[in-house]
Amino acid sequence: MPQHKFSIDMTCESCSNAVTRILNKLGRVQYEINLPNKKVCIESEHSVGTLLETLRKTGETVTYLGLS
C-alpha cells in the first residue's frame, strides 16, 4: 500500500485530534501523526486528491510532500 507524506499546519493537540477524527471517518487508512514536525504519513489506497480533500476539512493548510 502506498505511503503518502503530508505537511499540515498543526499547532496543538486539538489540531492533531482533528486529523485523527477525519482520517478515521474516511476509513481504510493507517497513519502516523508527528505533531512537532507538523507531518502526517498515511498508508492508503485512496487517491492523493481524496486524502488532500479529507485533510483540508481540518481547516488547516495542507501540502502533499510525496511518497515515502
GUSEDO-175496 format. One line per field, with one value per residue (C-alpha): residue number from 0; z negated, x negated, y. Coordinates in steps of 0.2 Angstrom, whole numbers. Layout:
<rs>
resi: (NUM|...)
up: (Z|...)
east: (X|...)
north: (Y|...)
</rs>
This chain:
<rs>
resi: (0|1|2|3|4|5|6|7|8|9|10|11|12|13|14|15|16|17|18|19|20|21|22|23|24|25|26|27|28|29|30|31|32|33|34|35|36|37|38|39|40|41|42|43|44|45|46|47|48|49|50|51|52|53|54|55|56|57|58|59|60|61|62|63|64|65|66|67)
up: (0|4|-10|-7|-17|-20|-29|-40|-49|-66|-81|-95|-101|-96|-78|-79|-86|-71|-59|-68|-68|-49|-44|-55|-47|-29|-33|-25|-31|-43|-48|-59|-65|-70|-78|-82|-64|-58|-47|-43|-35|-28|-21|-10|7|8|21|16|21|9|-5|-2|-2|-18|-27|-21|-31|-47|-41|-41|-27|-19|-7|1|-1|10|7|-7)
east: (0|-7|-13|-10|-18|-9|-13|1|1|5|1|8|15|33|27|19|36|45|34|37|55|57|45|54|70|63|58|46|31|16|7|-6|-5|-20|-14|-31|-36|-19|-19|-7|-11|4|4|19|26|36|30|19|34|45|33|29|48|51|36|41|58|47|47|28|15|11|-4|-7|-26|-26|-28|-38)
north: (0|17|28|47|61|77|93|100|117|109|119|109|93|98|100|83|76|84|75|58|61|64|50|38|44|41|23|11|21|18|34|42|59|69|85|93|92|95|80|65|49|40|22|20|15|32|44|59|70|61|62|80|85|75|83|100|98|102|120|119|122|105|101|85|80|64|46|39)
</rs>
